[in-house]
Each structure stands twice: as C-alpha cells, then as structure tokens.
Amino acid sequence: MVDREKLFAQLQHPLIETTLEGLGPVQRGKVRDSYVVAGRRFIVTTDRISAFDRVLGTIPFKGQVLNRVAAFWFEKTREIVPNHMVGCPDPAVMEVLDCEPLAVEMVVRAYLTGSTSTSILTHYNNGVRNFCGNRLPDGMTAHQKLERPILTPSTKAEHGEGQGRV
C-alpha cells in the first residue's frame, strides 16, 4: 500500500521531462521522451498532457497510468499481433525494440466540434457528410453530440506539426 502522505507530497512534482545520462540524446515528443541504445528504445511517458497538438500542462502520475495501460494491452494482445514491447523497468518507462513506427493514430469523436482545418466541424461546415467513412446527417449544429461515437483514422503528427486525416 502507498503511504498517503508520500503520495500527496509527490503531487507537487510531476514528471515534466527527463535527462537520462548514458542513454544518448533525448527525443522529446508532446508526451513522451525516448532514448535509443543498441537497438532498444526506452520510452518515458511523462506527466505532460497534450490536446490540439499542444502541450497544455501536467497531471501528476498521468505518465505512469498511461504507460501501465499501454503495457497491459501490449501484453494482452501479444498473442494476436507481435509488438515491440520488451518490458517496463519503471512505472513510467517502457523498453521496446527500436523499430520504424507506423505513423497512424485513431481518434474517437463523440461531438461535432473542433477548430483546426482537419476537425470534423470544419469538414462538416464545408459540406462533408461522409467523414472517414462515417455518414453524418444534414442539419447538425456546432458542438452537437453525435448519434454514437465514431472512430476516425489520422496521421500521427510530428511534434509541433498539425494532423491530417487519412
């Protein structure tokens, strides 16, 4: 069991960024820092939180939770499809085989909203009624809840670059 006092004391110290000596230069993304050593990549999931392709701040322990959830699913699905995970030497760190990433991500959308050129609202306002294979009815208004959440593919943005629909 975690000591409550220690836990609450650590809330004042979110993991914002890392500098791990001996692991080479850091590659910093919006949320993760990574290091490559001898064919292995060490991915540190920080407490940085991002939305709309920007870092907005931090949430203490977010990195550990996100890393643990990812590790759970990599392990659970390993028999279905091989993956790059080797292990987790720390709650916020995943050791993986260094490989070429597939720069695709999936976005779950529940509302007709957004402000970027790639947002569902921008496309809808431009007359698009088939967004990533999802039919949208006429007559919807900004920020209206969709009939059901939809899954839309997107290209994974490099740090600081916008996203584009696939």
ChimeraX attribute file (.defattr): number of C-alpha atoms within 10 A of each C-alpha:
attribute: neighborCount
match mode: 1-to-1
recipient: residues
	/A:1	3
	/A:2	6
	/A:3	7
	/A:4	9
	/A:5	8
	/A:6	9
	/A:7	11
	/A:8	11
	/A:9	9
	/A:10	13
	/A:11	12
	/A:12	10
	/A:13	13
	/A:14	17
	/A:15	21
	/A:16	18
	/A:17	16
	/A:18	14
	/A:19	12
	/A:20	12
	/A:21	8
	/A:22	8
	/A:23	14
	/A:24	12
	/A:25	13
	/A:26	17
	/A:27	11
	/A:28	15
	/A:29	16
	/A:30	19
	/A:31	20
	/A:32	22
	/A:33	20
	/A:34	22
	/A:35	20
	/A:36	18
	/A:37	13
	/A:38	8
	/A:39	9
	/A:40	16
	/A:41	20
	/A:42	24
	/A:43	21
	/A:44	25
	/A:45	28
	/A:46	27
	/A:47	24
	/A:48	22
	/A:49	18
	/A:50	13
	/A:51	9
	/A:52	12
	/A:53	14
	/A:54	14
	/A:55	15
	/A:56	12
	/A:57	12
	/A:58	18
	/A:59	17
	/A:60	19
	/A:61	21
	/A:62	19
	/A:63	25
	/A:64	19
	/A:65	15
	/A:66	16
	/A:67	22
	/A:68	19
	/A:69	12
	/A:70	14
	/A:71	18
	/A:72	11
	/A:73	10
	/A:74	19
	/A:75	16
	/A:76	11
	/A:77	11
	/A:78	12
	/A:79	9
	/A:80	9
	/A:81	8
	/A:82	10
	/A:83	13
	/A:84	15
	/A:85	19
	/A:86	16
	/A:87	15
	/A:88	17
	/A:89	10
	/A:90	12
	/A:91	16
	/A:92	21
	/A:93	22
	/A:94	22
	/A:95	20
	/A:96	18
	/A:97	17
	/A:98	16
	/A:99	10
	/A:100	6
	/A:101	7
	/A:102	8
	/A:103	10
	/A:104	14
	/A:105	14
	/A:106	13
	/A:107	11
	/A:108	10
	/A:109	16
	/A:110	15
	/A:111	18
	/A:112	19
	/A:113	18
	/A:114	15
	/A:115	10
	/A:116	14
	/A:117	13
	/A:118	14
	/A:119	18
	/A:120	23
	/A:121	22
	/A:122	17
	/A:123	17
	/A:124	20
	/A:125	12
	/A:126	9
	/A:127	10
	/A:128	16
	/A:129	16
	/A:130	12
	/A:131	16
	/A:132	15
	/A:133	11
	/A:134	11
	/A:135	11
	/A:136	15
	/A:137	12
	/A:138	10
	/A:139	5
	/A:140	14
	/A:141	13
	/A:142	14
	/A:143	12
	/A:144	12
	/A:145	14
	/A:146	15
	/A:147	10
	/A:148	9
	/A:149	11
	/A:150	16
	/A:151	15
	/A:152	17
	/A:153	15
	/A:154	17
	/A:155	15
	/A:156	18
	/A:157	16
	/A:158	12
	/A:159	13
	/A:160	11
	/A:161	10
	/A:162	15
	/A:163	18
	/A:164	15
	/A:165	17
	/A:166	12
